[in-house]
Amino acid sequence: MATTQLEKQQDGTIKITITLPADKIKTTQDAVIDDLAKQTNIAGFRKGKAPKEMAAGKLDSEQVREDVLKRLLPQAYIEAVQEYKLNPIMNPKMHVEKIEDGKDWIFYALTCEMPEIEPGDYKNNVKKVSAKSKIIIPGKEEENKKPTVEEIMKAILTGVKTQIPQVLSEQEADRLLSQLLNDIKRLGLSLDQYLASTNRKPEDLRAEYLKRAQDDIKLEFVLQKIAEIEKITVDENEIEEAIQKAKNPAEKENLTANKYVLAGILRQQKTLDFLMNL
């Protein structure tokens, strides 16, 4: 059985150190080798009928190790989450600390729970932005516009008090950067060419997207909190209506399979609409 150690860092990141015992690793390795050997072709033998020792010699040691980890590590993490009564909001980032043949294997997982969110005086902050659009200046009526979504979001974030765990910000920054790299690739550019054209260094780009990730996460969390405070909900009819508006069968199927995600998006939009109309 794996042993674990919990450490809660100041920014809300949770570090779980997992030690897989050598005897459990050996038992699992034997089982993995047995399974893989049955799928290995050895000249002169029918598939899976070669002596185990002969088949084992043909196996990729990295594949054996990977299969052992797939069998042991996720279960050990799940058991740790249950033992410490955690409610993670992200998939863990796994790191290898020590892997040596014949010895315990040590890893650590980084994850986090939902941080505390203090939304501040969001109504008054939004109303200050909205009030500017209601002032009519003779001869400049065309400037009397409703505040934009961006202005409302900026007003909401003004009074928020929270600390976003670094591990969560980094995960979101990785996702955003991956999207950017795909967009750059579609344009036929390399990352170096893109950086040169925008006069930025890799570390500048990383810092920029980390800040963007933190703001995006903070906004998402504060909108959730405001929705709770204002009792903004989404019912089944609203979800079905959104699904029926899908552009094509593939999109409709995707929305149907991800109703929970869709409900979250609809609730966020309703919360923004509520704030826009304050």
C-alpha positions as CSV (number, residue, x, y, z in Angstrom):
1,M,0.0,0.0,0.0
2,A,1.3,3.5,-0.9
3,T,2.1,6.0,1.8
4,T,1.4,9.6,1.4
5,Q,2.2,13.0,2.9
6,L,0.2,16.2,2.5
7,E,1.6,19.7,2.4
8,K,-0.7,22.8,1.9
9,Q,1.3,25.7,0.5
10,Q,0.7,29.3,1.2
11,D,-0.9,30.1,-2.2
12,G,-3.4,27.2,-1.9
13,T,-1.4,24.7,-3.9
14,I,-1.6,21.2,-2.4
15,K,1.4,18.9,-2.6
16,I,0.8,15.2,-2.1
17,T,4.0,13.1,-1.8
18,I,3.3,9.5,-2.8
19,T,5.7,6.6,-2.0
20,L,5.0,3.3,-3.8
21,P,6.6,0.4,-1.9
22,A,9.2,-1.8,-3.6
23,D,7.3,-5.0,-2.9
24,K,4.1,-3.7,-4.5
25,I,6.1,-2.4,-7.5
26,K,7.6,-5.9,-7.9
27,T,4.3,-7.7,-7.7
28,T,2.8,-5.3,-10.3
29,Q,5.8,-5.5,-12.6
30,D,5.4,-9.3,-12.6
31,A,1.7,-9.0,-13.5
32,V,2.5,-6.4,-16.3
33,I,5.2,-8.6,-17.7
34,D,2.9,-11.6,-17.7
35,D,0.2,-9.6,-19.6
36,L,2.7,-8.1,-22.1
37,A,4.4,-11.4,-22.7
38,K,1.1,-12.9,-23.8
39,Q,0.9,-10.2,-26.6
40,T,4.6,-10.6,-27.7
41,N,5.5,-12.5,-30.9
42,I,8.6,-14.7,-30.6
43,A,9.9,-16.6,-33.7
44,G,9.1,-20.3,-33.4
45,F,6.2,-19.9,-31.0
46,R,2.6,-19.1,-31.4
47,K,1.7,-15.6,-30.0
48,G,1.7,-15.7,-26.2
49,K,3.1,-19.2,-26.0
50,A,6.8,-18.5,-25.7
51,P,8.5,-19.1,-22.3
52,K,7.9,-16.1,-20.1
53,E,11.6,-15.4,-19.6
54,M,12.2,-15.3,-23.3
55,A,9.2,-13.0,-24.0
56,A,10.2,-10.8,-21.1
57,G,13.6,-10.3,-22.6
58,K,11.9,-8.8,-25.7
59,L,9.9,-6.3,-23.7
60,D,10.6,-2.5,-23.6
61,S,11.6,-1.7,-20.0
62,E,10.1,1.8,-20.4
63,Q,6.8,0.4,-21.4
64,V,6.8,-2.0,-18.4
65,R,7.6,0.9,-16.1
66,E,4.9,3.0,-17.7
67,D,2.3,0.3,-17.3
68,V,3.2,-0.2,-13.7
69,L,2.7,3.5,-13.0
70,K,-0.6,3.4,-14.8
71,R,-1.8,0.7,-12.5
72,L,-0.5,2.1,-9.2
73,L,-0.2,5.9,-9.3
74,P,-3.7,7.0,-10.1
75,Q,-5.2,4.7,-7.5
76,A,-2.7,5.9,-4.9
77,Y,-3.6,9.5,-5.7
78,I,-7.3,8.8,-5.4
79,E,-6.8,7.1,-2.1
80,A,-4.8,10.1,-0.8
81,V,-7.6,12.5,-1.9
82,Q,-10.1,10.4,0.0
83,E,-7.8,10.0,3.1
84,Y,-7.3,13.7,3.4
85,K,-10.9,14.6,2.4
86,L,-9.8,16.9,-0.4
87,N,-12.0,18.4,-3.1
88,P,-9.6,19.0,-6.0
89,I,-10.7,21.3,-8.8
90,M,-8.1,20.2,-11.3
91,N,-6.3,17.1,-12.5
92,P,-3.0,16.7,-10.6
93,K,0.4,17.6,-12.1
94,M,2.6,14.5,-11.4
95,H,6.3,14.8,-10.8
96,V,8.9,12.1,-10.4
97,E,11.1,12.4,-7.4
98,K,12.9,9.1,-7.3
99,I,12.6,5.9,-9.4
100,E,15.2,3.2,-8.7
101,D,15.0,-0.6,-9.4
102,G,14.4,-2.6,-6.3
103,K,13.6,0.4,-4.2
104,D,10.5,2.5,-3.3
105,W,9.4,4.9,-6.0
106,I,8.6,8.5,-4.9
107,F,6.4,11.0,-6.7
108,Y,4.5,14.1,-5.8
109,A,1.2,15.4,-7.1
110,L,0.3,19.1,-7.2
111,T,-3.3,20.1,-7.2
112,C,-5.6,22.6,-5.4
113,E,-9.1,23.1,-4.0
114,M,-11.5,26.0,-4.7
115,P,-9.9,29.2,-3.1
116,E,-11.9,31.5,-0.9
117,I,-13.5,34.3,-2.9
118,E,-14.5,37.7,-1.5
119,P,-16.2,39.5,-4.4
120,G,-16.2,42.9,-2.6
121,D,-18.8,45.6,-3.5
122,Y,-19.3,44.4,-7.0
123,K,-22.7,46.0,-7.4
124,N,-21.4,49.5,-6.7
125,N,-18.3,48.9,-8.8
126,V,-20.4,48.0,-11.7
127,K,-22.9,50.8,-11.1
128,K,-20.1,53.3,-11.2
129,V,-19.2,52.1,-14.7
130,S,-22.8,52.0,-15.8
131,A,-23.5,55.5,-14.4
132,K,-21.0,57.0,-16.8
133,S,-23.0,55.8,-19.8
134,K,-26.2,57.3,-18.4
135,I,-24.9,60.9,-18.4
136,I,-26.2,62.7,-21.4
137,I,-24.0,65.6,-22.7
138,P,-25.9,67.9,-25.1
139,G,-24.5,67.4,-28.6
140,K,-22.7,64.2,-27.6
141,E,-25.6,61.7,-27.3
142,E,-23.7,59.3,-29.5
143,E,-21.3,58.8,-26.7
144,N,-24.0,57.6,-24.4
145,K,-23.3,53.9,-24.8
146,K,-23.8,50.9,-22.5
147,P,-20.6,49.7,-20.9
148,T,-18.9,46.9,-22.7
149,V,-18.5,43.4,-21.2
150,E,-14.8,44.1,-20.8
151,E,-15.6,47.2,-18.7
152,I,-18.0,45.3,-16.6
153,M,-15.5,42.5,-16.0
154,K,-12.8,45.0,-15.1
155,A,-15.1,46.6,-12.6
156,I,-16.0,43.2,-11.0
157,L,-12.3,42.3,-10.6
158,T,-11.6,45.7,-8.9
159,G,-12.8,44.6,-5.5
160,V,-12.1,40.9,-5.6
161,K,-10.0,39.4,-2.8
162,T,-8.6,36.0,-3.4
163,Q,-5.4,34.1,-4.0
164,I,-5.3,31.8,-7.1
165,P,-3.1,28.8,-6.5
166,Q,0.0,28.9,-8.7
167,V,-0.4,25.4,-10.0
168,L,-3.9,26.3,-11.3
169,S,-2.6,29.4,-13.0
170,E,0.2,27.5,-14.6
171,Q,-2.1,24.8,-15.9
172,E,-4.4,27.4,-17.5
173,A,-1.4,29.3,-18.9
174,D,-0.1,26.1,-20.5
175,R,-3.5,25.6,-22.1
176,L,-3.6,29.2,-23.5
177,L,0.0,28.9,-24.8
178,S,-0.9,25.6,-26.5
179,Q,-3.7,27.3,-28.3
180,L,-1.4,30.1,-29.3
181,L,1.2,27.7,-30.7
182,N,-1.5,26.0,-32.7
183,D,-2.6,29.3,-34.1
184,I,1.0,30.3,-35.0
185,K,1.5,26.9,-36.7
186,R,-1.7,27.4,-38.8
187,L,-0.2,30.7,-40.0
188,G,2.9,28.9,-41.1
189,L,5.2,30.5,-38.6
190,S,7.6,29.1,-36.0
191,L,7.5,30.3,-32.4
192,D,10.8,32.1,-32.9
193,Q,9.4,34.0,-35.9
194,Y,6.3,35.0,-34.0
195,L,8.4,36.2,-31.0
196,A,10.7,38.2,-33.3
197,S,7.7,39.8,-35.1
198,T,6.2,40.9,-31.7
199,N,9.5,41.8,-30.2
200,R,9.1,39.5,-27.2
201,K,11.2,36.9,-25.5
202,P,9.9,33.5,-24.4
203,E,9.9,34.5,-20.8
204,D,7.9,37.7,-21.6
205,L,5.3,35.6,-23.4
206,R,5.1,33.1,-20.5
207,A,4.7,35.9,-17.9
208,E,2.0,37.6,-20.1
209,Y,0.0,34.4,-20.4
210,L,0.4,33.6,-16.7
211,K,-1.1,36.9,-15.8
212,R,-3.9,36.4,-18.3
213,A,-4.6,33.0,-16.9
214,Q,-4.8,34.4,-13.3
215,D,-7.3,37.0,-14.4
216,D,-9.4,34.5,-16.4
217,I,-9.5,32.1,-13.4
218,K,-10.3,34.9,-11.0
219,L,-13.1,36.2,-13.1
220,E,-14.6,32.7,-13.5
221,F,-14.5,32.2,-9.8
222,V,-16.0,35.6,-8.8
223,L,-18.8,35.1,-11.3
224,Q,-19.6,31.7,-9.7
225,K,-19.6,33.4,-6.3
226,I,-21.9,36.2,-7.5
227,A,-24.2,33.7,-9.0
228,E,-24.4,31.9,-5.7
229,I,-25.1,35.2,-3.8
230,E,-27.7,36.4,-6.3
231,K,-29.2,32.9,-6.6
232,I,-28.8,32.8,-10.4
233,T,-29.5,29.3,-11.7
234,V,-30.0,27.5,-15.0
235,D,-32.9,25.1,-15.5
236,E,-33.2,22.1,-17.8
237,N,-35.3,24.0,-20.3
238,E,-32.6,26.6,-20.8
239,I,-30.0,23.8,-21.3
240,E,-32.2,22.1,-23.9
241,E,-32.9,25.3,-25.7
242,A,-29.1,26.0,-26.0
243,I,-28.6,22.4,-27.3
244,Q,-31.3,22.9,-30.0
245,K,-29.5,26.0,-31.2
246,A,-26.4,24.0,-32.1
247,K,-25.0,24.7,-35.5
248,N,-24.6,21.1,-36.6
249,P,-25.3,17.5,-35.4
250,A,-21.7,17.2,-34.1
251,E,-21.9,20.3,-32.0
252,K,-25.3,19.2,-30.7
253,E,-23.9,15.8,-29.7
254,N,-21.0,17.4,-27.9
255,L,-23.3,19.8,-26.0
256,T,-25.6,16.9,-25.0
257,A,-22.7,14.9,-23.7
258,N,-21.4,17.9,-21.7
259,K,-24.5,19.3,-20.1
260,Y,-22.7,20.2,-16.9
261,V,-20.2,22.3,-18.7
262,L,-22.9,23.9,-20.8
263,A,-24.9,24.7,-17.6
264,G,-21.8,26.5,-16.2
265,I,-21.4,28.6,-19.3
266,L,-25.1,29.6,-19.4
267,R,-25.0,30.5,-15.7
268,Q,-21.9,32.6,-16.2
269,Q,-23.6,34.4,-19.1
270,K,-26.8,35.0,-17.0
271,T,-24.6,36.4,-14.3
272,L,-22.9,38.8,-16.7
273,D,-26.3,39.8,-18.1
274,F,-27.5,40.5,-14.5
275,L,-24.5,42.7,-13.9
276,M,-24.8,44.5,-17.2
277,N,-28.3,45.6,-16.2
278,L,-27.6,46.9,-12.8
